[in-house]
Amino acid sequence: MMGSLRFEVEELMIERGGRRILDRVSFSAGPGDYVEVTGPNGAGKTSLLRTLAGLLRPADGRVFAASNLGPLDDDEKMRALHFVGHRDG
């Protein structure tokens, strides 16, 4: 059993095509928390979600996922996290 998931995002910086999209974003979210990601096209919403899912590497900062049972290794993250976008890849 995986337990309850929690995200810790610290000083996250994301770059795409040589352009900085997000700069020093920090937040935490756990069971029952609500995180709303809004902004105009090109603001970095999808890049943030892809980084959280492990599909993109951040330029800097840290994304930490853990359950109430302890930190998750890469295999556990792949089993626990899912990403559904608005279009097929």
N, C-alpha and C positions, 0 to 999 in steps of 0.2 A: 504494500500500500504506500502511496506517495505522500499522503498528508496534505495539508493546506499550503499552497504556493504563496510566496512573497517575492516581490521584485525590489531591488535597491539599485537606483541609477544615480551615479555620482559623476558630476562634471563631464557629462557626455558631449563629445564633439563629433559631428558627422560631416564628411566632405563627399561630394559627388562631382565628378568631372572637373576636379581642381577648384571647386567652389565650396566654401563653407556654408552648410545648410543650417546646422544647429550648433550652438556654441555654449558650452558649460551648462547643460540642462541637468538638473538634479531633482529626483522625487523618489518616493517609496510608495508601494501599493501592496496591500495584503488582502486576505479574505474579507469581503464585505466593503472594501474600498471601491471608489468610483473615480476613474481617471478619464477625463474628456480631452480629446486631442482635436483641436479646431484650427483653422487657418485657411488662407487662400491657396489656390493651386500653386505648387512649387515651394510651399513653406516648409516642407520636410516631414509631413505627417506619415506618409507611407514609408519613408526612409527610417523614421523612428521605429515604427512597428516592425519593419524588417530587421532592424538592428536588435530589437528586443527578442525577436524570434531566432536570432543567430544566423540570419541569412546575409547580413552585411556586417563588416567589422567596423567598429568606431575608429575615427582618427585619433581619439584620445578619450580618456575617462573609463568608466567601469560599469558594466551591467552584471549584477549578481542576482541569481535566482536560487532560492532555497525553499525547502519545505519546513514544516514545524518539526520534522525529524532530522534536519541538518542540511548542509549544502548539497546541491545536485551536481553530479559529474555530467560530462557531455552526453552520455547515453541516456541518463535519466532525464535530462533536459529535452532531448529529442522525443522521448515518449510522453512527456508531460505538456509540452508547448505545441500549440497549433496556430497556423497562420492561414486565414482565409481572406484573400483580397477581393477587390471589386471586379477583377478580370482574371481569366486563366493566364498562367505564366506562359 
